[in-house]
Amino acid sequence: MKLTVNGNPIEFAGGSALDAAAAVSPELKKDALAARVNGTVQDLWRPLNDGDAVDILTFDDEDGRRVFRHTSSHVLAQAARAVRPDAKIAIGPAIENGFYYDFDVDPPFTPEDLEKINKEMARIVKRNDRLERYESPREEAIAYWKEQGEPYKAELIEDLPEDVPISFYKMGGFTDLCAGPHLPSTGRIKAIQATHTSGAYWRGSEKNKMLQRVYGTSFPTREALDEYLKRMEEARKRDHRRLGRELDLFSVLEEGPGFAFFHPKGMVIRNELEDYWRELHRKNGYQEIKTPILLSCELWKRSGHWDHYRDQMYTTRIDDQDFAVKPMNCPGGMLMFKRRVYSYRDLPLRMGELGLVHRNELSGALHGLFRVRSFTQDDAHIFMTRDQVKSEIQGVIRLISGVYDGFGFPFHMELSTRPEDSVGEQADWDMATNALRDSMEEMNLPYKINEGDGAFYGPKIDFHIRDSIGRTWQCGTIQLDFQMPELFDLAYAGADGQKHRPVMVHRVAFGSIERFIGILTEHFAGAFPLWLSPVQARVLTITDRADGRANEILSRLEDAGIRAERDLRNEKIGFKIREARMEKIPYLAVLGDQEVESGDLAVRGRAGDLGKMSLDAFIDTLLQEIKSKRL
């Protein structure tokens, strides 16, 4: 039998993917978690056929990690049932960096229960139980789960299409409904831990019962798990919700769930970001526009958003007509282009907007600034001819990558292709997808492909940034769209005097101003670079004899455009310095009798004591750092 294993042809005596891994090397057999056979991920024990293309998946592969953690979620369910036999099991998928399982359990699991669950999971892993797959007729499967007192599993089967096989996986004394694939045995999971819990509505609907979601993570080594838990502890210290309160930046109040309040200091950061955005876009040939928040529902029906996003839109009636609060800025951008006749000489036309949008998110999904119901997209729409597509996409890539480089964010790019729920001709989708792919390849940029994850109107490039503790965030996006100009009958006058349909790009760099501020808060742990810091310098006095000089210095700093404060309180200087450090103020100018006499300042930066410095030198140092946006 001939196979291709991890891209290399081999002669194979026959057997499973695990046997094929062993034929390559003992190390690959040891590390193997699952196999991708002819493009489909499956269990290692399944037999192979002559001519199969096989990729042996390890923890280094995304699909391998997904199988690893999907099996881990079943270990969690088994352990939870052992600790609390009254718990009813619902669903348990793998997610980024871990997994979860939803339970109907009353009273909910306590922290003490989680400790017991962790001990039980360790026993299950040590036992190295084999996972065995079997199928059952539909009605028998439904009856089985009802007899077991598991209504959620029975409901899942009842909602499956008639032709879908009903498969189970058994490990030790525990059986679960699952399509798989899974690890060959639980012993492959060397380190596993339940981490925390939250509430979650069954099937994501507020109309359904609230379940308890138990989160966990797992790794092939204890060292990797410990390193991950260390990063998560650091993430908790950096939680933007806590820092937002402590640094007096922003808050989300009970009176407005999902709607952020920006405090004066938070507005400084927001305004600096928006000023930076405006400066950057002016330099790159964008015109700024502003479109209404409230528009007729007929517009949203024409754009296709009504069919795809109706459940996330807020609506109202005005003069007996239905209106919707915009969940996106694009239809308004279409109307801005349509307001006049453009010539091919006017293209490409780049229009940017800091557009406030609203989306009706579930209350359980809200999370600080990361998931809100009202946010500002740094949107832009570029209208162009077909022969301008590639150069415009590459220009946007350079702009967005420049933004991330400026904040110190490494990033990677992903190309998302046509989803099932989409509009338009396949030929246009192919052209658009190829244009995005070719743009990246010509710039020698690595990327991965997400099949079927594009927008309903076009394929897209997503930018995923990595923060200072290794987490990734999807922020920027470039969406190439042939459909919206067609739906709105957009046209420009070509060189031949005839009407032609423009191609359009939707793009964002920050993604959402609010979310980006949340990311920056955690990335910098509240210690923002000088140009973003709400307070850039504070003048501290050791004695009240220095108060007059402190007032003079404050005036000079403010006249130079530096955001400064003074602390003239009758407190010990050590206390004042510690308090300023807690408030993450970048520079401190300390004044005592010596400094008043010499005219110099004793300057402290975040890196430590900077020594004596004249006021002019201090101002010049800060202004240079602000201008360069140094990190």
C-alpha positions as CSV (number, residue, x, y, z in Angstrom):
1,M,0.0,0.0,0.0
2,K,1.3,3.5,-0.9
3,L,0.6,6.5,1.3
4,T,1.7,10.1,1.6
5,V,2.4,10.8,5.3
6,N,3.2,14.4,6.2
7,G,3.9,15.1,2.6
8,N,6.3,12.2,2.1
9,P,5.5,9.0,0.1
10,I,5.9,5.8,2.0
11,E,5.3,2.1,1.5
12,F,2.8,0.8,4.1
13,A,1.9,-2.7,5.1
14,G,-1.6,-1.6,6.1
15,G,-3.4,-0.6,9.3
16,S,-4.4,2.6,11.0
17,A,-3.0,6.2,11.0
18,L,-1.3,5.4,14.2
19,D,0.5,2.5,12.5
20,A,1.5,4.9,9.7
21,A,3.0,7.3,12.3
22,A,4.9,4.4,13.8
23,A,6.2,3.5,10.3
24,V,7.7,7.0,10.0
25,S,9.3,7.2,13.5
26,P,8.7,6.1,17.1
27,E,8.7,9.8,18.1
28,L,5.9,10.6,15.7
29,K,3.8,7.7,17.0
30,K,4.4,9.0,20.6
31,D,3.3,12.5,19.7
32,A,0.4,11.6,17.4
33,L,-3.0,12.8,18.6
34,A,-5.2,12.4,15.4
35,A,-4.9,12.3,11.7
36,R,-6.0,14.4,8.8
37,V,-6.8,11.9,6.0
38,N,-7.6,13.4,2.6
39,G,-8.5,16.6,4.3
40,T,-10.7,15.2,7.0
41,V,-9.6,15.0,10.7
42,Q,-10.3,11.6,12.2
43,D,-9.4,9.2,15.0
44,L,-5.9,7.6,14.8
45,W,-7.3,4.1,15.0
46,R,-9.3,4.3,11.8
47,P,-7.9,2.1,9.0
48,L,-6.2,3.7,6.0
49,N,-6.7,2.9,2.3
50,D,-4.2,2.8,-0.6
51,G,-3.4,6.2,-1.9
52,D,-4.5,8.2,1.2
53,A,-2.9,11.5,1.9
54,V,-2.2,11.5,5.7
55,D,-1.1,14.2,8.0
56,I,-0.3,13.0,11.5
57,L,-1.5,15.7,13.9
58,T,0.5,16.6,17.0
59,F,0.0,19.3,19.6
60,D,1.9,21.7,17.3
61,D,-1.0,21.5,14.9
62,E,-4.2,23.6,15.5
63,D,-6.4,20.6,14.6
64,G,-4.3,18.4,16.8
65,R,-4.8,20.7,19.8
66,R,-8.5,20.9,19.1
67,V,-8.8,17.1,19.3
68,F,-6.6,17.0,22.4
69,R,-8.8,19.5,24.2
70,H,-12.0,18.1,22.9
71,T,-11.1,14.8,24.6
72,S,-10.1,16.8,27.6
73,S,-13.7,18.2,27.8
74,H,-15.0,14.7,28.0
75,V,-12.5,13.9,30.8
76,L,-13.9,17.0,32.6
77,A,-17.5,15.8,32.1
78,Q,-16.6,12.3,33.5
79,A,-14.9,13.8,36.5
80,A,-17.7,16.2,37.2
81,R,-20.2,13.4,37.1
82,A,-18.1,11.4,39.5
83,V,-18.0,14.4,42.0
84,R,-21.6,15.4,41.5
85,P,-23.7,12.5,40.1
86,D,-26.7,14.8,40.0
87,A,-25.2,17.0,37.3
88,K,-26.8,16.8,33.9
89,I,-24.3,17.1,31.0
90,A,-24.9,19.4,28.0
91,I,-22.1,20.3,25.5
92,G,-18.3,20.5,25.8
93,P,-16.3,21.8,22.9
94,A,-12.6,22.7,22.6
95,I,-12.0,26.5,22.5
96,E,-8.8,28.6,22.0
97,N,-6.4,27.7,24.8
98,G,-8.7,25.1,26.4
99,F,-12.2,23.8,26.6
100,Y,-15.4,24.0,28.6
101,Y,-18.4,21.8,29.5
102,D,-21.9,23.0,30.4
103,F,-23.7,21.4,33.3
104,D,-27.2,21.7,34.7
105,V,-26.3,21.4,38.4
106,D,-28.1,22.7,41.5
107,P,-26.5,23.9,43.7
108,P,-23.7,25.0,41.3
109,F,-20.2,23.6,41.5
110,T,-18.2,25.4,44.3
111,P,-14.4,26.1,44.3
112,E,-14.1,23.0,46.6
113,D,-15.9,21.0,43.9
114,L,-13.4,22.2,41.3
115,E,-10.6,20.9,43.4
116,K,-12.2,17.5,43.6
117,I,-12.9,17.6,39.8
118,N,-9.2,18.3,39.2
119,K,-8.1,15.4,41.4
120,E,-10.6,13.1,39.6
121,M,-9.4,14.2,36.1
122,A,-5.8,13.4,37.2
123,R,-7.0,9.9,38.1
124,I,-8.8,9.5,34.7
125,V,-5.7,10.6,32.8
126,K,-3.4,8.3,34.9
127,R,-5.8,5.3,34.2
128,N,-5.2,5.8,30.5
129,D,-8.7,4.8,29.5
130,R,-9.2,3.9,25.8
131,L,-11.8,5.9,23.8
132,E,-14.1,3.6,21.9
133,R,-16.5,4.9,19.2
134,Y,-19.8,3.2,18.3
135,E,-23.0,4.3,16.6
136,S,-26.6,3.8,17.5
137,P,-29.9,4.1,15.7
138,R,-31.5,7.5,16.2
139,E,-34.6,6.4,18.2
140,E,-32.5,4.1,20.4
141,A,-30.0,6.9,21.1
142,I,-32.8,9.3,22.1
143,A,-34.4,6.6,24.4
144,Y,-31.0,5.9,25.9
145,W,-30.4,9.5,27.0
146,K,-33.9,9.9,28.3
147,E,-33.5,6.8,30.4
148,Q,-30.2,8.2,31.7
149,G,-32.0,11.4,32.7
150,E,-30.0,13.5,30.2
151,P,-32.5,15.7,28.4
152,Y,-29.9,18.0,26.8
153,K,-28.3,15.0,24.9
154,A,-31.7,13.8,23.8
155,E,-32.6,17.3,22.5
156,L,-29.4,17.5,20.6
157,I,-30.1,14.2,18.8
158,E,-33.7,15.3,18.0
159,D,-32.4,18.4,16.3
160,L,-29.9,16.6,14.1
161,P,-30.8,15.9,10.4
162,E,-32.3,12.5,9.8
163,D,-29.3,11.3,7.8
164,V,-26.6,12.2,10.4
165,P,-25.0,9.1,12.1
166,I,-25.5,9.1,15.9
167,S,-22.2,8.3,17.4
168,F,-21.0,7.8,21.0
169,Y,-17.6,7.7,22.6
170,K,-17.0,5.5,25.6
171,M,-14.0,5.8,28.0
172,G,-13.9,3.8,31.1
173,G,-17.3,3.8,32.7
174,F,-18.4,7.0,31.0
175,T,-20.3,7.4,27.7
176,D,-20.9,10.7,25.8
177,L,-22.7,11.7,22.6
178,C,-20.1,13.0,20.2
179,A,-19.1,13.1,16.5
180,G,-15.4,13.0,17.5
181,P,-12.6,12.6,16.6
182,H,-10.7,12.0,19.9
183,L,-7.4,10.8,21.3
184,P,-6.8,7.1,21.4
185,S,-6.7,7.2,25.2
186,T,-6.8,9.6,28.1
187,G,-3.2,9.0,28.9
188,R,-2.1,11.3,26.1
189,I,-3.3,14.2,28.3
190,K,-0.4,14.7,30.7
191,A,-1.6,17.9,32.4
192,I,-5.2,19.0,32.8
193,Q,-7.0,21.5,35.1
194,A,-10.4,23.1,35.5
195,T,-9.8,26.8,35.9
196,H,-13.1,28.7,36.5
197,T,-16.8,28.8,36.0
198,S,-19.5,31.1,34.5
199,G,-23.1,31.1,33.6
200,A,-24.2,30.2,30.1
201,Y,-27.7,29.9,28.6
202,W,-28.5,26.5,27.0
203,R,-27.8,26.9,23.3
204,G,-27.0,30.6,23.8
205,S,-30.6,31.7,24.1
206,E,-31.9,33.8,27.0
207,K,-35.2,32.0,26.6
208,N,-33.5,28.8,27.8
209,K,-32.2,27.7,31.2
210,M,-29.0,29.1,32.6
211,L,-26.4,26.3,33.0
212,Q,-23.0,26.4,34.7
213,R,-20.1,26.4,32.4
214,V,-16.8,25.0,33.7
215,Y,-13.7,26.0,31.8
216,G,-10.5,24.1,31.7
217,T,-7.2,23.7,29.8
218,S,-4.8,20.9,29.1
219,F,-1.3,20.4,27.8
220,P,1.1,17.5,26.9
221,T,3.4,18.5,29.8
222,R,3.0,19.8,33.3
223,E,5.6,22.5,32.5
224,A,3.4,23.9,29.6
225,L,0.3,23.9,31.8
226,D,2.2,25.8,34.6
227,E,3.5,28.3,32.1
228,Y,0.0,28.9,30.8
229,L,-1.5,29.3,34.3
230,K,1.3,31.8,35.1
231,R,0.3,33.8,32.0
232,M,-3.4,33.7,33.0
233,E,-2.5,34.9,36.5
234,E,-0.7,37.8,34.8
235,A,-3.7,38.4,32.7
236,R,-5.9,38.6,35.8
237,K,-3.5,41.3,37.2
238,R,-3.9,43.2,33.9
239,D,-7.7,42.9,33.7
240,H,-8.8,46.1,32.0
241,R,-12.0,46.3,34.0
242,R,-10.0,46.5,37.2
243,L,-7.4,48.8,35.8
244,G,-10.2,51.0,34.3
245,R,-11.6,51.5,37.8
246,E,-8.2,51.9,39.6
247,L,-6.8,54.4,37.0
248,D,-10.2,56.2,36.7
249,L,-10.4,55.6,32.9
250,F,-13.7,54.0,32.2
251,S,-16.6,52.0,33.7
252,V,-19.7,50.0,32.7
253,L,-22.5,50.6,35.1
254,E,-25.7,48.7,36.0
255,E,-27.7,51.5,34.5
256,G,-26.2,50.9,31.1
257,P,-25.0,47.3,30.7
258,G,-22.9,47.0,27.6
259,F,-22.5,50.7,27.2
260,A,-19.2,52.1,28.3
261,F,-18.7,55.4,30.3
262,F,-15.4,57.1,29.6
263,H,-14.0,59.2,32.4
264,P,-11.9,62.3,31.8
265,K,-8.6,60.4,31.9
266,G,-10.0,57.7,29.6
267,M,-11.1,60.4,27.2
268,V,-7.5,61.5,26.9
269,I,-6.5,58.1,25.7
270,R,-9.5,57.9,23.3
271,N,-8.9,61.3,21.9
272,E,-5.2,60.7,21.4
273,L,-6.0,57.5,19.5
274,E,-8.6,59.2,17.3
275,D,-6.2,62.1,16.6
276,Y,-3.6,59.6,15.6
277,W,-6.1,57.8,13.4
278,R,-7.1,61.1,11.7
279,E,-3.4,62.1,11.1
280,L,-2.6,58.7,9.7
281,H,-5.6,58.6,7.3
282,R,-5.0,62.2,6.1
283,K,-1.4,61.2,5.2
284,N,-2.8,58.1,3.3
285,G,-5.3,60.0,1.2
286,Y,-8.6,59.3,3.1
287,Q,-11.4,61.8,3.4
288,E,-13.3,61.7,6.7
289,I,-17.1,61.4,6.7
290,K,-19.9,60.9,9.3
291,T,-23.1,59.0,8.6
292,P,-26.2,58.9,10.8
293,I,-26.7,56.3,13.5
294,L,-30.4,55.8,12.7
295,L,-31.5,54.9,9.1
296,S,-34.5,53.4,7.4
297,C,-35.0,49.6,7.6
298,E,-35.4,49.6,3.9
299,L,-31.7,50.5,3.6
300,W,-30.7,47.5,5.8
301,K,-32.9,45.2,3.7
302,R,-31.3,46.5,0.5
303,S,-27.8,45.9,1.9
304,G,-28.6,42.4,3.1
305,H,-27.9,43.2,6.8
306,W,-31.5,42.8,7.7
307,D,-31.5,39.1,6.6
308,H,-28.2,38.4,8.3
309,Y,-28.1,40.6,11.4
310,R,-31.7,41.3,12.2
311,D,-31.5,39.7,15.7
312,Q,-28.6,42.0,16.6
313,M,-30.2,45.3,15.5
314,Y,-32.1,47.8,17.6
315,T,-35.2,49.2,15.8
316,T,-37.7,52.0,16.3
317,R,-40.5,53.7,14.4
318,I,-40.5,57.3,13.1
319,D,-43.5,58.8,11.3
320,D,-45.0,55.3,10.9
321,Q,-41.8,54.0,9.2
322,D,-39.4,51.4,10.6
323,F,-35.8,52.6,11.4
324,A,-32.8,50.7,12.7
325,V,-29.8,51.8,14.7
326,K,-26.8,50.9,12.5
327,P,-24.9,47.8,13.5
328,M,-22.4,48.6,10.8
329,N,-21.3,51.7,8.8
330,C,-21.2,50.3,5.3
331,P,-24.7,51.2,4.0
332,G,-24.1,54.8,5.0
333,G,-20.8,54.7,3.1
334,M,-22.7,53.4,0.0
335,L,-25.0,56.4,0.1
336,M,-22.1,58.8,0.4
337,F,-20.6,57.4,-2.8
338,K,-24.0,57.4,-4.5
339,R,-24.7,61.1,-3.8
340,R,-22.8,62.3,-6.9
341,V,-21.4,60.9,-10.2
342,Y,-17.7,60.0,-9.9
343,S,-15.3,59.7,-12.8
344,Y,-12.6,57.0,-13.1
345,R,-10.2,59.9,-12.5
346,D,-11.6,60.2,-8.9
347,L,-10.8,56.6,-8.1
348,P,-9.6,55.2,-5.8
349,L,-11.9,57.1,-3.4
350,R,-11.0,56.5,0.2
351,M,-13.6,57.5,2.8
352,G,-12.9,56.9,6.5
353,E,-15.4,57.1,9.4
354,L,-15.2,56.8,13.2
355,G,-18.7,55.4,13.2
356,L,-20.7,54.7,16.3
357,V,-22.6,51.4,15.9
358,H,-24.9,49.4,18.2
359,R,-25.5,45.6,18.4
360,N,-27.9,43.7,20.6
361,E,-25.5,41.4,22.4
362,L,-26.6,38.8,24.9
363,S,-26.1,40.0,28.5
364,G,-24.1,36.9,29.3
365,A,-21.6,37.7,26.5
366,L,-20.8,41.2,27.7
367,H,-17.3,41.7,29.0
368,G,-15.9,45.1,29.9
369,L,-14.8,47.0,26.8
370,F,-14.1,43.7,24.9
371,R,-17.8,42.9,24.3
372,V,-20.2,45.9,24.4
373,R,-23.5,46.9,22.8
374,S,-22.2,50.3,21.6
375,F,-18.8,50.9,20.1
376,T,-16.9,53.0,17.5
377,Q,-15.5,51.3,14.5
378,D,-12.5,53.0,12.8
379,D,-14.1,52.2,9.5
380,A,-13.1,53.0,5.9
381,H,-14.6,52.2,2.5
382,I,-12.4,52.4,-0.6
383,F,-14.1,52.5,-4.0
384,M,-11.9,51.6,-7.0
385,T,-11.6,50.1,-10.4
386,R,-10.8,46.4,-10.9
387,D,-7.3,47.1,-11.9
388,Q,-6.7,49.1,-8.7
389,V,-7.7,46.3,-6.4
390,K,-4.3,44.8,-5.7
391,S,-2.5,48.0,-5.1
392,E,-5.2,49.3,-2.8
393,I,-5.2,46.1,-0.7
394,Q,-1.5,46.2,-0.4
395,G,-1.7,49.9,0.7
396,V,-4.2,48.9,3.4
397,I,-2.0,46.1,4.6
398,R,0.9,48.5,4.9
399,L,-1.3,51.0,6.8
400,I,-2.7,48.4,9.3
401,S,0.7,46.7,9.8
402,G,2.2,50.1,10.5
403,V,-0.4,50.7,13.2
404,Y,0.4,47.4,15.0
405,D,4.2,47.9,14.7
406,G,3.8,51.3,16.3
407,F,2.2,49.7,19.4
408,G,4.6,46.8,19.5
409,F,2.1,44.2,18.5
410,P,3.4,41.2,16.5
411,F,0.6,39.9,14.2
412,H,-0.3,37.2,11.8
413,M,-2.9,37.2,8.9
414,E,-5.7,34.9,8.0
415,L,-7.6,34.7,4.7
416,S,-11.3,33.8,5.1
417,T,-13.2,32.4,2.1
418,R,-16.8,32.2,1.1
419,P,-19.3,31.0,3.7
420,E,-22.4,29.0,3.0
421,D,-24.7,31.9,3.9
422,S,-23.5,34.4,1.3
423,V,-24.6,36.4,-1.8
424,G,-23.1,37.0,-5.3
425,E,-21.7,35.1,-8.2
426,Q,-18.9,32.6,-7.7
427,A,-16.8,34.2,-10.3
428,D,-16.7,37.4,-8.3
429,W,-15.9,35.5,-5.1
430,D,-13.0,33.8,-6.9
431,M,-11.6,37.0,-8.2
432,A,-11.9,38.7,-4.8
433,T,-10.3,35.8,-3.0
434,N,-7.4,35.6,-5.5
435,A,-6.8,39.3,-5.2
436,L,-6.5,39.1,-1.4
437,R,-4.2,36.0,-1.7
438,D,-2.0,37.5,-4.4
439,S,-1.6,40.7,-2.5
440,M,-0.2,39.0,0.5
441,E,2.0,36.6,-1.5
442,E,3.5,39.4,-3.6
443,M,4.4,41.1,-0.3
444,N,5.9,37.8,1.0
445,L,3.6,37.8,3.9
446,P,2.7,34.4,5.5
447,Y,-0.9,33.7,6.1
448,K,-3.3,30.9,6.9
449,I,-6.7,30.1,5.3
450,N,-10.0,29.9,7.2
451,E,-12.3,28.1,4.8
452,G,-15.9,29.4,4.8
453,D,-15.3,32.1,7.4
454,G,-15.7,35.2,5.1
455,A,-18.4,37.9,5.4
456,F,-21.7,37.2,3.6
457,Y,-20.7,39.7,0.9
458,G,-17.0,38.9,0.3
459,P,-13.8,37.2,1.4
460,K,-11.5,38.9,4.0
461,I,-8.1,39.2,5.5
462,D,-8.1,39.3,9.3
463,F,-5.2,40.6,11.4
464,H,-4.5,38.8,14.7
465,I,-2.2,40.7,17.1
466,R,-0.3,39.2,19.9
467,D,0.0,41.1,23.2
468,S,2.8,41.2,25.8
469,I,1.7,38.0,27.6
470,G,1.1,36.0,24.4
471,R,-2.6,36.3,23.9
472,T,-4.0,36.9,20.4
473,W,-6.7,39.3,19.4
474,Q,-8.5,39.7,16.1
475,C,-8.6,43.4,15.3
476,G,-8.0,44.6,11.8
477,T,-9.8,43.3,8.8
478,I,-9.8,43.9,5.0
479,Q,-13.0,42.8,3.2
480,L,-13.2,42.9,-0.5
481,D,-16.7,43.4,-1.8
482,F,-18.3,43.1,-5.2
483,Q,-21.8,42.6,-3.8
484,M,-22.6,45.9,-2.0
485,P,-21.9,48.1,-5.1
486,E,-24.2,45.8,-7.0
487,L,-27.0,45.9,-4.4
488,F,-26.8,49.8,-4.3
489,D,-26.3,50.2,-8.0
490,L,-23.1,52.2,-7.6
491,A,-21.4,53.4,-10.8
492,Y,-18.6,55.6,-12.0
493,A,-18.0,57.1,-15.4
494,G,-15.3,55.2,-17.2
495,A,-12.7,56.5,-19.7
496,D,-15.1,55.2,-22.4
497,G,-17.9,57.5,-21.1
498,Q,-19.9,54.4,-20.0
499,K,-21.1,53.5,-16.5
500,H,-19.0,50.9,-14.6
501,R,-19.4,49.2,-11.3
502,P,-16.8,50.0,-8.7
503,V,-15.2,47.4,-6.5
504,M,-15.2,48.2,-2.7
505,V,-13.0,47.4,0.2
506,H,-14.3,47.6,3.8
507,R,-11.5,47.8,6.4
508,V,-10.7,48.6,10.0
509,A,-7.3,48.9,11.8
510,F,-8.3,49.2,15.5
511,G,-11.5,47.3,14.9
512,S,-13.3,48.9,17.7
513,I,-11.9,51.9,19.6
514,E,-13.4,50.7,22.9
515,R,-12.0,47.2,22.5
516,F,-8.6,48.4,21.3
517,I,-8.4,50.6,24.4
518,G,-9.2,47.5,26.5
519,I,-6.4,45.5,24.7
520,L,-3.9,48.4,25.1
521,T,-4.8,48.6,28.9
522,E,-3.9,45.0,29.4
523,H,-1.0,44.9,27.0
524,F,0.7,47.8,28.8
525,A,-0.7,46.8,32.2
526,G,-2.1,50.3,32.5
527,A,1.4,51.8,32.0
528,F,0.6,53.5,28.7
529,P,3.4,55.0,26.5
530,L,3.9,58.6,27.2
531,W,1.9,59.9,24.3
532,L,-1.2,58.1,25.5
533,S,-0.8,58.6,29.2
534,P,-3.6,60.7,30.7
535,V,-1.1,62.3,33.0
536,Q,2.4,62.5,31.5
537,A,4.2,64.1,34.5
538,R,3.6,65.0,38.1
539,V,5.5,67.5,40.1
540,L,6.1,66.4,43.7
541,T,7.2,68.6,46.6
542,I,9.2,67.5,49.6
543,T,8.4,70.6,51.6
544,D,5.9,73.4,51.2
545,R,8.9,75.8,50.6
546,A,9.0,74.3,47.1
547,D,5.3,75.0,46.4
548,G,6.0,78.2,44.5
549,R,8.6,76.7,42.2
550,A,6.3,73.7,41.7
551,N,3.6,76.0,40.4
552,E,6.0,77.7,38.0
553,I,7.1,74.3,36.7
554,L,3.6,73.1,36.2
555,S,2.8,76.2,34.2
556,R,5.8,75.7,31.9
557,L,4.9,72.0,31.4
558,E,1.3,72.9,30.5
559,D,2.4,75.7,28.2
560,A,4.6,73.2,26.3
561,G,1.5,70.9,25.8
562,I,2.5,68.3,28.4
563,R,-0.3,66.9,30.5
564,A,1.0,67.5,34.1
565,E,-0.2,67.6,37.7
566,R,1.3,68.7,41.0
567,D,1.2,67.1,44.4
568,L,1.6,69.7,47.1
569,R,0.1,67.7,49.9
570,N,1.8,67.6,53.3
571,E,2.8,63.9,52.9
572,K,6.1,62.1,53.0
573,I,7.8,62.1,49.6
574,G,8.0,58.3,49.6
575,F,4.3,58.1,50.0
576,K,3.7,60.5,47.1
577,I,6.1,58.6,44.8
578,R,4.5,55.2,45.6
579,E,1.0,56.7,44.9
580,A,2.2,58.1,41.6
581,R,3.7,54.7,40.7
582,M,0.4,53.0,41.4
583,E,-1.3,55.5,39.1
584,K,1.2,54.6,36.4
585,I,2.4,58.1,35.8
586,P,5.5,58.0,33.5
587,Y,7.6,60.9,34.9
588,L,7.9,62.4,38.3
589,A,9.7,65.7,39.0
590,V,10.7,65.9,42.7
591,L,11.4,69.3,44.3
592,G,13.1,69.9,47.6
593,D,15.2,72.8,49.0
594,Q,18.2,71.7,46.9
595,E,16.2,71.7,43.7
596,V,14.6,75.1,44.4
597,E,18.1,76.6,45.0
598,S,19.8,75.0,41.9
599,G,16.8,75.4,39.6
600,D,17.1,71.7,38.6
601,L,14.7,68.8,39.0
602,A,15.2,65.3,40.5
603,V,13.6,63.2,37.8
604,R,12.2,59.7,38.0
605,G,11.0,57.7,35.1
606,R,9.4,54.2,34.9
607,A,12.8,52.7,34.5
608,G,14.2,54.3,37.7
609,D,16.0,57.4,38.9
610,L,17.1,59.6,36.0
611,G,19.1,62.1,38.2
612,K,19.2,65.9,38.0
613,M,17.9,67.6,35.0
614,S,17.1,71.2,34.0
615,L,13.5,72.1,33.3
616,D,14.3,72.9,29.7
617,A,16.0,69.5,29.3
618,F,13.1,67.8,31.0
619,I,10.5,69.4,28.7
620,D,12.6,68.6,25.6
621,T,13.0,64.9,26.7
622,L,9.2,64.5,27.1
623,L,8.3,66.3,23.9
624,Q,10.7,64.2,21.9
625,E,9.3,61.0,23.4
626,I,5.7,62.2,22.7
627,K,6.4,63.2,19.1
628,S,8.1,59.9,18.3
629,K,5.4,57.9,20.1
630,R,8.1,55.9,21.7
631,L,7.1,52.7,23.5
